[in-house]
Amino acid sequence: MAEDFTYKILILGERNVGKTSLLLRFCRDTFNQNIMQSSGLSFLPKEIIIDNEKVVLALWDTAATEAYRSINKAYYRSALGVIMVYDQTDIKTFNAIPSWITEAQEVIGIDKPIVIFGNKSDLTEKVEVSAEMAEEFSSKNQYMFFKVSAKTGYNVSLGFIELAKIIHKSKSREMNHRSSIALFQTNIISHEEKCKC
């Protein structure tokens, strides 16, 4: 395998949408119904393989309380992607998505990939946000969308890995472009040296 890659990913969303539970499900394959709300920031790494290359995802779970949001922004820097979480049983959390995305993009830029997670898909009798609503919003803004459940694990790994693949593909293209420029510059220097009289 080639060199390792480390990609910082933010997990954003309102309180009680299940950000920490999704993080623990993906990284440790565990679920705790009585987990405490995040206070401040939580971080977990997850190692995966993409195209025979080792990729380490540095996953940052942010607290949604106003007291911490200004602090959170300092940790947005250098993030290469965002998992944006809402609770499908609470439409307020869905309506808050644009403000979260705007806040993140002010720091990391508008070119970073965003994946929308509609969490708590196991609670089918309490749905306030239909899959159609979320798909329309995501399609309009060119985001990927996954219905997920931290409780059952449904689609959780798939969503994280798809985001990682997008980031990895982008970084690989960037590295290939830099390599091509370096090779081109080397060839020019070599040619100039050969042409010296």
C-alpha positions in Angstrom: 0.0 0.0 0.0 1.0 3.6 -0.6 1.2 6.4 2.0 -1.6 6.9 4.5 -4.2 9.6 4.1 -5.9 11.4 6.9 -9.1 13.3 6.3 -10.8 15.5 8.8 -14.6 15.3 8.7 -17.2 17.3 10.8 -20.4 15.9 12.2 -22.9 18.8 12.5 -26.5 19.2 13.5 -28.9 20.3 16.3 -29.0 18.8 19.8 -30.4 15.3 20.2 -30.2 14.3 16.5 -27.8 11.5 17.3 -24.5 12.8 16.2 -22.5 11.0 19.0 -24.5 7.8 18.5 -23.7 7.8 14.8 -20.0 8.4 15.5 -19.9 5.5 18.0 -21.9 3.2 15.7 -19.5 3.8 12.8 -16.2 3.7 14.8 -17.1 1.1 17.4 -20.3 -0.5 16.2 -22.0 0.2 19.5 -25.2 1.9 20.5 -26.3 3.3 23.9 -29.8 4.5 24.2 -28.9 6.6 27.3 -25.8 8.2 26.0 -25.0 11.7 27.4 -25.2 14.7 25.1 -21.9 16.0 23.8 -20.4 18.8 25.9 -17.8 20.5 23.8 -16.1 18.4 21.1 -15.5 14.7 20.7 -13.0 13.1 18.4 -12.6 9.5 17.1 -10.4 8.2 14.3 -11.6 5.4 12.0 -9.3 3.6 9.6 -10.7 2.3 6.3 -9.3 1.1 3.0 -10.2 2.9 -0.3 -8.7 1.6 -3.5 -6.1 -0.4 -1.6 -4.9 2.7 0.3 -5.2 3.2 4.0 -7.4 6.2 4.9 -7.8 7.5 8.4 -10.9 9.5 9.0 -10.5 12.1 11.8 -14.2 12.5 12.9 -15.2 15.5 15.0 -18.5 15.5 16.8 -19.5 19.0 17.7 -21.8 20.2 20.5 -24.9 22.1 19.3 -25.5 24.4 22.3 -25.0 28.1 21.7 -22.3 28.2 24.3 -20.1 25.9 22.3 -21.0 26.9 18.7 -18.4 29.8 18.6 -15.8 27.4 20.0 -16.7 24.7 17.4 -16.0 27.1 14.5 -12.3 27.2 15.5 -12.2 23.4 15.0 -13.9 23.6 11.5 -10.6 24.6 9.9 -8.9 22.1 7.6 -12.1 19.9 7.5 -12.5 18.2 4.1 -16.1 17.1 4.4 -19.2 17.4 6.5 -21.8 14.9 7.8 -24.9 17.0 8.4 -27.4 15.2 10.7 -31.1 15.8 11.3 -33.7 13.8 13.2 -36.5 12.6 10.9 -38.9 12.8 13.8 -38.2 16.5 14.4 -38.7 18.9 11.5 -37.0 21.7 13.4 -33.7 19.9 13.1 -34.2 19.6 9.4 -35.1 23.3 9.0 -31.9 24.2 10.8 -29.6 22.5 8.2 -29.0 25.5 6.0 -27.7 27.6 8.9 -25.3 24.9 10.0 -24.0 24.5 6.5 -23.6 28.2 6.0 -21.7 28.4 9.3 -19.3 25.6 8.2 -18.8 26.9 4.7 -17.8 30.3 6.1 -14.7 28.5 7.5 -14.0 25.5 5.2 -15.3 26.9 1.9 -18.1 26.0 -0.4 -16.3 23.4 -2.3 -16.2 20.7 0.4 -18.5 17.7 0.0 -21.6 17.4 2.3 -23.6 14.3 3.1 -27.0 14.6 4.7 -28.0 12.0 7.3 -31.7 11.6 8.2 -31.2 9.8 11.5 -33.7 7.6 13.5 -35.0 5.9 10.4 -36.1 3.1 12.8 -38.8 5.3 14.2 -41.2 4.9 11.3 -44.3 5.9 13.2 -43.1 9.4 14.3 -41.8 10.8 11.0 -42.0 14.6 10.5 -39.5 14.8 7.6 -40.2 12.6 4.7 -37.5 11.0 2.6 -38.9 12.9 -0.4 -38.4 16.3 1.4 -34.8 15.4 2.3 -34.0 14.0 -1.2 -35.4 17.2 -2.8 -33.3 19.4 -0.6 -30.2 17.4 -1.1 -30.6 17.1 -4.9 -31.2 20.8 -5.2 -28.0 21.6 -3.3 -26.0 18.7 -4.8 -25.6 16.9 -1.5 -25.7 13.1 -1.0 -28.5 11.9 1.2 -28.9 8.8 3.4 -31.6 7.6 5.7 -29.7 6.2 8.6 -30.3 4.7 12.0 -27.6 4.8 14.7 -29.7 2.3 16.7 -29.8 -0.4 14.0 -26.7 0.7 12.1 -28.7 1.0 8.9 -26.7 2.9 6.2 -24.3 4.4 8.8 -21.1 3.0 7.5 -22.2 3.4 3.9 -22.8 7.1 4.3 -19.5 7.8 6.0 -17.5 5.7 3.5 -19.2 7.3 0.5 -18.1 10.7 1.8 -14.6 9.4 2.4 -14.5 8.1 -1.2 -15.5 11.5 -2.6 -12.8 13.2 -0.5 -10.2 10.6 -1.5 -11.0 10.9 -5.2 -10.6 14.7 -5.0 -7.3 14.5 -3.1 -6.0 11.9 -5.5 -6.8 14.1 -8.5 -5.1 17.0 -6.7 -2.0 14.9 -6.0 -1.9 13.7 -9.6 -2.2 17.2 -10.9 0.7 18.3 -8.7 2.8 15.4 -9.8 2.1 16.3 -13.5 3.2 19.9 -12.9 6.3 18.8 -11.1 7.2 16.4 -13.9 6.5 19.0 -16.5 8.8 21.5 -14.7 11.5 18.9 -14.3 11.4 18.1 -18.0 11.7 21.8 -18.9 14.7 22.2 -16.6 16.3 19.1 -18.1 15.7 20.4 -21.6 17.1 23.8 -20.8 20.2 22.2 -19.4 20.7 20.1 -22.5 20.4 23.2 -24.7 23.1 25.2 -22.9 25.9 26.1 -25.3 
